[in-house]
Amino acid sequence: MGKLNFDIDDDALLKAYKLSSISATRWEEVDQEIDNVVPGLKGPSETDTDPLGLGATVDLRDLDSETKAAVLITSKSFDPKTFLSVVHPNATYQDLSVGISHLRASLDSRSEAIRVLVEENFDRFVAVKASTDALYAEMREGILAEQTDYASQPLKDYLKAGAQKADQVFLPVLENAMKAQKLRTTLGVFARSKFFFNLPSSLVDCIEAGRYEAAMRDYKKGKLLLEIRPNQLLPVGATKDGQSIESAQQQQKRILDKVWATVEKVMTQMRNELLAKLQESSRSVEEQEKTIEILYEFGSSDEPAWTYFDAQHKHIMQHMRDTYTAATKTIEALNQKSPVSGPDGASFNRELAEQLQVCVQAIEAKQPDGVIAQSGGQEVWEAIQTMVKNVSEAMLTPLPNFWRISKAFMEGRYKKNAASSSRRSPSQCRTMALDIVKLYIALLSEFFMFSDMAVMSPGRNTAPPLFPKSSNSLATAHHLMKILGEVQDSVNDVSGMEISNEATSSLKNLLESARWKFEDLLVSAWLRDANVFYHLETWIGSTVDAYTTVYLSHMRSFQRQITTAAFKIAGGVDLSSSASSSSRAKQQNPIASEFVTKITKAFLDSLYAFLDGLVHLASDEFPSGEGSKVSAPAPSVVPGSNPLELVKVEEADTRVLLVVSNFGHLMRILIPSMTSELETALNISISNEKKTLMTVVQELDKTLFESYFKPKSAALTAIVRNGILDPQMDWYETPQPKEIRPYVYETLMYLVGVHAQVSAAAAPLLERTLNALVEDVAEEALRCFRQVKRFGMGGMLRATLEIEFMHQTLSRYVTASADKTLSELYTKISQAYAKRPGDENLQAHLDGVKKTLADARRATGIEFLCFRQTKDRSKDKKAAAAADPNASGSESRTRERRRERPREGKA
């Protein structure tokens, strides 16, 4: 029988790995000591021999535990059949017989040996047994008592106390050591992946510092590492207790996902913060563009640009409305604070006159802008300008940035790395910008009541309700130009953005509507002020144009200022701020024919209004001091420098003379000059209108002159009529005259008074006035003498003497018509002379009359000195001819020639 050979202890191997078989096909953990001990198996021994003595051997490593237990003779589960089938499967009957014999011999030898051993050591066995029983009994009663848990309880208590103490002492140390080990492990991982694990905090730092681009760059880097190299961030390895790779990978995923979830949370906060910043209106366009580009890098389905567009569009529109509403409330409050003074029109007219006087004085002093701007509703005008400026700024401040980003968006600049899923068309940005422009147009149109030129009716010139009610036309023109300049600046700026053709067209229409409306408002104020301008007449004489008042120069200054403003508002001059700082401010542009017609009509209508005012000044209803009642500062006049200082303007006749003199200056100088300037400025011809105007002036001049002349003429003709047709005068029986009757002196003295009055107030009208009066006196004398049936010698000589005295005294003012009348008068006297006996010595009687005439001339030379010719007669004649357009220069020469002819022939 062979020897058993065990190179490896299978039981120890199975026990060490807790396996039930060395050929296991699944994972298991078997407790060999408790559950899977082979019954009767004491363990193999390398010294065991074949009990049959046949020398057979078997490799027990190839046997399972049950077979091994059944084969080993030392096992309690030994099975002879199994033993034979495994160890001696090929043994013959003879071999088995030999083996039986060998086995019996072995058993017999062993039994004998045991018997001998027992016999030799029996006493010892008995002694050991007795001692063991005594010891056992003693231990059962003492140290191994049942209540002491057989002497193990104190040991357990000591062990338990020791374990507790060990836990108190060594457990924290072990835990800290474990934590330190884990921390070292974690730090090792973090050291290799420090960027990734520090990413949340670094992103927070970047966001707090406003470095959004750096945050986005780090985010992309972290995302790339997470997607491509997760094992580099957190390596996966098997633990010492056999944890699987799958579990480690799951743990790795949990850790990385947790870190990345924090990153995503931070980036979501950053995205929300950037979206909120897109809605801020105070950020620069560069910052907004960067923000939009960063948001597009998130790759979200939302359109960051639309967030910006919607927010900015809403903000701009609302800000414009709020600005307009606040400004209109301010303007309304100012209007309520300063209402129109006085319920009646007279007080309002006086207020306008005060403003106009101050403004005209400033114009003539070459300092108009500052003074005009402060007159007539200054606070309200400034509030209106502020409203236009603020509304324009509310549009122009954000709109360029809005349109710049809109253009970039429509060009696709922000969609390079983002796929847009928005259904909104990029062209909607243009619509939003157009909405802003339309709102601007609507707000201004609402306030100023703009309407298109084509549909505006001629009478629709109602002023906006919030306009100052007490503003004069000069202030209105000044502020309207300022407002129009502001509007033009806005229109130019928006048009330069090239938003759309519709926006450009709408803004152009806005500017044209503004020009048309402002022109209407200016014309209305222009005509209103022209109708009350006569209140500015202070009856101060002009030092430039003799025998006219400074009122005419005020009128011309006013007309020039208003016409220039109307021309500028109509587009004749660029009113924008950019043009005012360049040469374009002096460049004149052609204006539309509608504006030319409107300005021309307003200019002519205002002139007619001025003429009406002059007539009103000359009327008896106009108190002489009304012009001086204007409380505005009167023009500074140096004492003695007023040519009309001594003229009694409180007399209606004096005012009529001054007004007629002013009419003459208008016809000669002002109207031709002003119409010529208008024609040059507007490049038109108004010859027909000018002719009509001159005709009206001449008619008014004639009417006013007659209003002065006719009462004087009536008084003179009454004196002459009473003198000639005196009932006590018998022209046939009266003796030869020795003196001139008083009515002749009375007539001449009356003319002296007229001469003095006219010379003081309007010397150019002197010849015209006296010529007319002399003609009426001559005609009245002719009518009266025609009523005398006959003259005696004395009557004929007296009539000739009186008429010749007046003729010679007034020879300077005897016109051709008067001279003809006097000739007829002399003829009538000659024809009515009835010669009687004793009238033969006619020459002697004539010589006596000549002597009486000469004496009377010498005696009254001083009284009637004013009627004599002077060295400056030629100058006076020129002035008189200018004052009386109907006068002829040849009349005086004809008069002189006729005056020198002998009177004797007539007699």
Secondary structure as the mmCIF struct_conf table of DSSP 4:
data_model
#
loop_
_struct_conf.conf_type_id
_struct_conf.id
_struct_conf.beg_label_comp_id
_struct_conf.beg_label_asym_id
_struct_conf.beg_label_seq_id
_struct_conf.end_label_comp_id
_struct_conf.end_label_asym_id
_struct_conf.end_label_seq_id
HELX_LH_PP_P HELX_LH_PP_P1 GLY A 2 LEU A 4
BEND BEND1 ASP A 7 ILE A 8
HELX_RH_AL_P HELX_RH_AL_P1 ASP A 10 TYR A 17
TURN_TY1_P TURN_TY1_P1 LYS A 18 LYS A 18
BEND BEND2 SER A 20 SER A 20
TURN_TY1_P TURN_TY1_P2 ILE A 22 SER A 23
BEND BEND3 ARG A 26 ARG A 26
TURN_TY1_P TURN_TY1_P3 GLN A 32 ASP A 35
HELX_LH_PP_P HELX_LH_PP_P2 VAL A 37 VAL A 38
TURN_TY1_P TURN_TY1_P4 PRO A 39 GLY A 40
TURN_TY1_P TURN_TY1_P5 GLU A 46 THR A 47
TURN_TY1_P TURN_TY1_P6 PRO A 51 LEU A 52
BEND BEND4 LEU A 54 LEU A 54
HELX_RH_3T_P HELX_RH_3T_P1 LEU A 60 ASP A 62
BEND BEND5 LEU A 63 LEU A 63
HELX_RH_AL_P HELX_RH_AL_P2 SER A 65 VAL A 71
TURN_TY1_P TURN_TY1_P7 ILE A 73 THR A 74
BEND BEND6 SER A 75 SER A 75
TURN_TY1_P TURN_TY1_P8 LYS A 76 SER A 77
HELX_RH_AL_P HELX_RH_AL_P3 PRO A 80 VAL A 87
TURN_TY1_P TURN_TY1_P9 PRO A 89 ASN A 90
HELX_RH_AL_P HELX_RH_AL_P4 TYR A 93 GLU A 120
TURN_TY1_P TURN_TY1_P10 ASN A 121 ASN A 121
HELX_RH_AL_P HELX_RH_AL_P5 PHE A 122 GLU A 141
TURN_TY1_P TURN_TY1_P11 GLY A 142 LEU A 144
HELX_RH_3T_P HELX_RH_3T_P2 GLU A 146 THR A 148
TURN_TY1_P TURN_TY1_P12 ASP A 149 SER A 152
HELX_RH_AL_P HELX_RH_AL_P6 GLN A 153 ARG A 192
TURN_TY1_P TURN_TY1_P13 SER A 193 SER A 193
HELX_RH_AL_P HELX_RH_AL_P7 LYS A 194 PHE A 197
TURN_TY1_P TURN_TY1_P14 ASN A 198 ASN A 198
HELX_RH_AL_P HELX_RH_AL_P8 LEU A 199 GLU A 208
TURN_TY1_P TURN_TY1_P15 ALA A 209 GLY A 210
HELX_RH_AL_P HELX_RH_AL_P9 TYR A 212 ILE A 228
HELX_RH_AL_P HELX_RH_AL_P10 PRO A 230 LEU A 233
BEND BEND7 LEU A 234 LEU A 234
TURN_TY1_P TURN_TY1_P16 LYS A 240 ASP A 241
HELX_RH_AL_P HELX_RH_AL_P11 ILE A 245 LEU A 278
TURN_TY1_P TURN_TY1_P17 GLN A 279 GLN A 279
BEND BEND8 SER A 281 ARG A 283
HELX_RH_AL_P HELX_RH_AL_P12 VAL A 285 TYR A 296
TURN_TY1_P TURN_TY1_P18 GLU A 297 GLY A 299
BEND BEND9 SER A 301 ASP A 302
HELX_RH_AL_P HELX_RH_AL_P13 PRO A 304 LYS A 337
BEND BEND10 SER A 338 SER A 338
HELX_LH_PP_P HELX_LH_PP_P3 PRO A 339 VAL A 340
BEND BEND11 SER A 341 SER A 341
BEND BEND12 PRO A 343 ASP A 344
HELX_RH_AL_P HELX_RH_AL_P14 GLY A 345 GLU A 364
TURN_TY1_P TURN_TY1_P19 ALA A 365 LYS A 366
HELX_RH_AL_P HELX_RH_AL_P15 PRO A 368 ALA A 373
TURN_TY1_P TURN_TY1_P20 GLN A 374 GLN A 374
BEND BEND13 SER A 375 GLY A 377
HELX_RH_AL_P HELX_RH_AL_P16 GLN A 378 LEU A 396
TURN_TY1_P TURN_TY1_P21 THR A 397 PRO A 398
HELX_RH_AL_P HELX_RH_AL_P17 LEU A 399 MET A 410
TURN_TY1_P TURN_TY1_P22 GLU A 411 GLY A 412
HELX_RH_3T_P HELX_RH_3T_P3 ARG A 413 LYS A 415
BEND BEND14 LYS A 416 ASN A 417
BEND BEND15 ARG A 424 ARG A 424
TURN_TY1_P TURN_TY1_P23 PRO A 426 SER A 427
HELX_RH_AL_P HELX_RH_AL_P18 GLN A 428 PHE A 448
TURN_TY1_P TURN_TY1_P24 MET A 449 MET A 449
TURN_TY1_P TURN_TY1_P25 MET A 453 VAL A 455
TURN_TY1_P TURN_TY1_P26 PRO A 458 GLY A 459
HELX_LH_PP_P HELX_LH_PP_P4 THR A 462 PRO A 464
TURN_TY1_P TURN_TY1_P27 PRO A 465 LEU A 466
BEND BEND16 PHE A 467 PHE A 467
TURN_TY1_P TURN_TY1_P28 LYS A 469 SER A 470
HELX_RH_AL_P HELX_RH_AL_P19 SER A 473 MET A 497
TURN_TY1_P TURN_TY1_P29 GLU A 498 GLU A 498
HELX_RH_AL_P HELX_RH_AL_P20 ASN A 501 VAL A 532
HELX_RH_3T_P HELX_RH_3T_P4 PHE A 533 LEU A 536
HELX_LH_PP_P HELX_LH_PP_P5 ILE A 540 ILE A 540
STRN STRN1 GLY A 541 GLY A 541
HELX_LH_PP_P HELX_LH_PP_P6 SER A 542 SER A 542
BEND BEND17 THR A 543 ASP A 545
TURN_TY1_P TURN_TY1_P30 ALA A 546 TYR A 547
BEND BEND18 THR A 548 THR A 548
STRN STRN2 THR A 549 THR A 549
TURN_TY1_P TURN_TY1_P31 VAL A 550 VAL A 550
HELX_RH_AL_P HELX_RH_AL_P21 TYR A 551 PHE A 567
HELX_RH_PI_P HELX_RH_PI_P1 LYS A 568 GLY A 572
BEND BEND19 VAL A 573 VAL A 573
BEND BEND20 SER A 576 SER A 576
HELX_RH_AL_P HELX_RH_AL_P22 SER A 577 SER A 580
TURN_TY1_P TURN_TY1_P32 SER A 581 SER A 581
BEND BEND21 SER A 582 SER A 582
HELX_RH_3T_P HELX_RH_3T_P5 SER A 583 ALA A 585
TURN_TY1_P TURN_TY1_P33 LYS A 586 LYS A 586
HELX_RH_AL_P HELX_RH_AL_P23 SER A 593 ALA A 618
BEND BEND22 SER A 619 SER A 619
TURN_TY1_P TURN_TY1_P34 ASP A 620 GLU A 621
BEND BEND23 PHE A 622 PHE A 622
TURN_TY1_P TURN_TY1_P35 SER A 624 GLU A 626
HELX_RH_3T_P HELX_RH_3T_P6 GLY A 627 LYS A 629
BEND BEND24 ALA A 632 ALA A 632
HELX_LH_PP_P HELX_LH_PP_P7 PRO A 633 SER A 636
TURN_TY1_P TURN_TY1_P36 PRO A 639 GLY A 640
TURN_TY1_P TURN_TY1_P37 PRO A 643 LEU A 646
BEND BEND25 VAL A 647 VAL A 647
TURN_TY1_P TURN_TY1_P38 VAL A 649 GLU A 650
BEND BEND26 GLU A 651 GLU A 651
HELX_RH_AL_P HELX_RH_AL_P24 ALA A 652 HIS A 665
HELX_RH_PI_P HELX_RH_PI_P2 LEU A 666 LEU A 670
HELX_RH_AL_P HELX_RH_AL_P25 ILE A 671 LEU A 682
TURN_TY1_P TURN_TY1_P39 ASN A 683 ASN A 683
HELX_RH_AL_P HELX_RH_AL_P26 SER A 687 ILE A 724
TURN_TY1_P TURN_TY1_P40 LEU A 725 LEU A 725
TURN_TY1_P TURN_TY1_P41 PRO A 727 GLN A 728
TURN_TY1_P TURN_TY1_P42 TRP A 731 GLU A 733
BEND BEND27 LYS A 738 GLU A 739
HELX_RH_AL_P HELX_RH_AL_P27 PRO A 742 ALA A 762
HELX_RH_3T_P HELX_RH_3T_P7 ALA A 763 LEU A 765
HELX_RH_AL_P HELX_RH_AL_P28 LEU A 766 ARG A 786
TURN_TY1_P TURN_TY1_P43 GLN A 787 GLN A 787
STRN STRN3 PHE A 791 PHE A 791
HELX_RH_AL_P HELX_RH_AL_P29 MET A 793 THR A 809
TURN_TY1_P TURN_TY1_P44 LEU A 810 LEU A 810
HELX_RH_3T_P HELX_RH_3T_P8 SER A 811 TYR A 813
HELX_RH_AL_P HELX_RH_AL_P30 ALA A 816 ALA A 832
STRN STRN4 TYR A 833 TYR A 833
TURN_TY1_P TURN_TY1_P45 PRO A 837 GLY A 838
HELX_RH_AL_P HELX_RH_AL_P31 LEU A 842 ALA A 859
TURN_TY1_P TURN_TY1_P46 THR A 860 PHE A 864
HELX_RH_3T_P HELX_RH_3T_P9 LEU A 865 PHE A 867
BEND BEND28 ARG A 868 ARG A 868
TURN_TY1_P TURN_TY1_P47 LYS A 871 ASP A 872
HELX_RH_AL_P HELX_RH_AL_P32 ARG A 873 ALA A 883
TURN_TY1_P TURN_TY1_P48 PRO A 885 ASN A 886
TURN_TY1_P TURN_TY1_P49 GLY A 889 GLY A 889
HELX_RH_AL_P HELX_RH_AL_P33 SER A 890 ARG A 899
TURN_TY1_P TURN_TY1_P50 GLU A 900 GLU A 900
BEND BEND29 ARG A 901 ARG A 901
BEND BEND30 ARG A 903 ARG A 903
TURN_TY1_P TURN_TY1_P51 GLU A 904 LYS A 906
#
